[in-house]
């Protein structure tokens, strides 16, 4: 299904615009067209589906289960859902908005948002073929742990106070419905009313963020593939303690998804970059890139954005150090 977007990008970039796939410009244009078209479709589709579910199901019961009775399970469920959804960081944002509108606590939603770009089934299969099952299992466990602990930390500091006003109001509306649950049953909507609600929600949110999708992906496309071959291996190949945080910082301006970054990992490891340093670089590229944070700025204030950014950088640096330390024993 997702191959349709790649085919469309190839047709537009190579057939219509006449660019060569062997050039960096052609590769960047292909990257931009594929990601923008994919994210636009996923943005509208996912917001619509989640809004339809909210109008159709007893979301209050789900929210109450996640928010009060089993908060620890909620973090695990949020991270697990992120691990099995094939979204990149940018296309996870509509799901974040849907969760927020449903009144689900920010920490649980962030556990999903952090985990989703790091892990998916395609990346797991590719990683297993590249590094073996031990490294793959460790990567999945660490990736989900980063999401769970990140969500726990953000709930502990009451990060919901740093949402943008429209997102904070949506969260407040979703949670305030709980007050009426014990005295009134939610109104049962007709299919036509559900569709109208979902359609309105989809276009309202899409109209708010579409330009930032173009800006964010455009920045990623401009930087995509322009790092000189061999530069990373040459400068970060030694097992110096600073090479891991340096790799994390280097990955920030770049942008890829978990599936697309696996071939990069293979190239870096084959050329002598330590596994931990490689993972830290790739995790930063996937989940802490400038394009993602440009989009997240639309739903988060600067304080929350900076907190999340620092949290991810520390987590990825620790992951890199741990993998470099344990690699000789695996």
N, C-alpha and C positions, 0 to 999 in steps of 0.2 A: 504493500500500500504506500509506504513512505517513499518507495522508489519512483513514484509518479513525480514527486517534486524534483528529484535529481534529473529525471528525463526532461522535465519542463525546463529546468535550468540549463541543461546541455543544449536543448533546442534553441533557447533564446540567446545564450552566450555564444555558442559556436556556430549555429546555422544562421540565425538572424543577424547578430552583431558581427559575425565573421571573426571572432577572436579564436586564438589557438589554445587548446587545453595544455599545451606545453609551456605557455608563458605564465608568469606570475599574475599579470593582469587578467588573463582569461580565467585562471584558477580563482582569483579574488571575486570576479563578477559572478562566476558560477556559484561560489560559496554564498554570496549575498542573495542572489535570486532564489536559490534553494531554501535557505534558512528563512527569509522573509515570507515566502509563499507558504512554507510549512507552518511557521508560527502563526500567521494570520488565520489559516484554516483551523489549526488546533485551538487558537484563542477563542474564536467564535464557537466552535463545536464544543469545547470543554466547558465554557461558561454556560452555554445553552443546556448541555446535559446535566450539569450540576444544579443549575437553577430549576430545571424540570424535576430533578430528584427532590430538591428542597420543597417544591410545591406539591409533590406527590406523596412523599414519605413523612413519617413522624420524626423529623429531624431533631425535635426537642428531646426525644428519648435517646437518640444517638449522642447528642450533645451532653446530656446529663450523664450518660455512661462514661463518656470521655473526660468530662470536666470535673466530676465529683467522685464518682464511686470507684473508679479504677484509673486514676491519673497516671500511675506508672505503666499500666497496660496501654494507656492512650499514647504515651511517647513511643512505645514499642510498635503499636499499630501504625502510627504516623510514619515512623521510619521504615517499617516493612512495606507500607503502601508506596512510599517513595522509591524503595529498592526495586519494586516490580513494575513501576510505570516507566514507559519508554520516552520520557521527556527530558529535554535539555533544561538548563537552568532558566532560560527565558520563557519557554513554553510551560514551565511549571507555575508561573505567576498567576494565570487564570484560575488554577486549582487553589492556590493560596487565597485568592479573593473569594472563591466559593466557600472555602472552609471558614474564612473570617465572617462572611455574611451569615453563615449557619450558626455562628456563636461559638465555634470550637476554639478553645484557648490558644493563644498565640504560640505558646511553647510547643504544643502538639503539632500545630500547623508548620512551625519552623523545623521541627524534626523531619517532616515530610520534605520541606523545601530544600533543606541541606542535603538529605540523603539522595533525593531523586536524580540530580545530575551526576552523582558519583557512581551509582550502581545501576545497571540494567542487565537483563538476561543476555543480550548480545555481547556486552562488554565482559561479562563473567565467562562466557564460552571462549571468547578470544583470549582472555587473560589466562584461562586454564591451559589452552594450547601453547601459550607463550611461556608461562612460568610454572605450570603444574598446579595440582589441586591444593597443596599446602599453602602456597602463596595466595592463591585465589580465595580460599576460605578465610585466611587471615585478613585479606583486603576487604572482603564483605563484612566481616565482624567489626573491623576497625571503622569502615565507612558508616555502618549503622550506628556504632557507638558514638561517632562524632555527631551524628544527627540527634541521637537521644540525649546525650550530655549537653549539646548546644541548646536543645529545646528546654531541658530542665533548667539550665542557667538563665535563659531568657525569661522564663516564667518567674524564676526567683527574683529577678530584678524588676519585674512588672513591666516588661518591654512593650505591652499594649499601649502604654501612655505615649509612646513615640511613633505610633502609626500616623499616617496622614489623616486629616480630619474625616474625609469621606469613608476611609477604611475603618477608622475608630467608631464612627457612627453606625456603620454596618455591623460591626462586632457588638456594639451596645444594643442595637435593635435585636440581633439574634439572641443575645443572652437575656434581654429583658422579657422575651416571650416566655421564659421559664416561670416568671412570676404568675402568669395566668394559666399555666398548665394544670394546676390543681383545682381550678374552679371552672374551667371551660375547655371543651374539646376544640382542637384546631378545626377551622372551617374546611370542609371537604370541597375542593375545587373541581370543576369540570375539566375535561381534557382541553377544551378551547381556552379556558382561563389559565391553565397551566402553561400552555403553549405561548399565550400572550405575555405572561409573566417572564418566561424564559427568554423570549425574543427581546423584550424590552431591556432585561438585564444584560443580555449579550451585547446589544448595540450601544448601550450606555457605557459599559466598561471598555468595549473596543474603541469607541470614540475618544475615550480618555487616554488610551495608551498606544494607539497605533503608530503615532509619529515617533514615539520613543523606541518602538521595535525597529523602525527603519534606521534611526540614529545609532542604536546599540549594535545592531547587526552590521551596519555600515562601517562602524569603527572596527569591529572584529574582522570584517572582510578586508579593510584597508591594511590591517596588520598581518592578515593570514598569509603564511608562506614567505614572508619577507625577512625572516631571521636567516642569516647566511648559514649554509650547510656546514656542519662540523663545529660551529662556534660554541655551542653549549657543551659538547663533549670536551672540547679543548680547554675551556675555562672552568668547568665544574667537575671534571673527571676524577680529581683527587678526593680522597675521603677526609677532607678537612671539615671541621664542625660547621664552619660558616657556609659551606657549599649548599647545604640544605635550605637555610633561609634565603640564600641568594637565588636558588632555583625557584622557590616559592614567589619571590618578588618578580623574577623574570617572567613567570607565567601569567602574571596579572594583566598585562596589556593584550595578551593573546586571547583567543576564544575558540573552543571546540566543544563537542559533546563527548560523552564517555565512549561511545563506539568509535568515533573518528579519531580519538586520541590514542587508541591502542596501537595502531601502526607506528605512531610517533614514539611510543614507549619501546616498541620492539627495536626501532632504529637506534634509539639512545642506548639501550642496554647492550645491543650487539656491538656498538661502538665504544663500549667501556664505561658508560656512566653507571655508578652504583644504583642498585634497585631502589633503595630508599630515596635517594636524590631524584631519581626518575619519577617515582610515585608522587613525591611532593610537588614537583614541577607540573605534572599532568593534572593532579587534583586542583592546583591553583588555576590552571588553564580552564578547567571545566567549571569550577564552582565559585571562583573568586575573581572573575574577569571583569574588566571595565564595562563591556556591553551589558552583562547581567546587572551590575550595580546601577547603571543608568536607568534600566527598567525598574529595578526595585525602588529607586528614588521616588517613583510615582505612587508607591503605597507606604513608604516609610520616611520618617523624618531623618535628618542628618545624624542625630544621636544614635538611633537604632541602626542605621546603615553603618556608622563607624564601629559600633559595638559588634555587629555581625562580622564585619570585615576583619577586625582584630581577632575575634574568636576563631575564624577560619584560618587565618595566617598562623596563629599559635598552634592550632590543631594539626595543620598540614606539616608544620615544622617538626612537631613531636612524632608524627607518623613516620616522616622521613628518617629521623634519628633512630627510631625503634627498628625499622626495617633494616637499616644499615648495620645496626648492632646485632640483630638476630639472623641476618642472611647467612653467615658462616655455619649456623647451627641447623639450618633447614635443608 
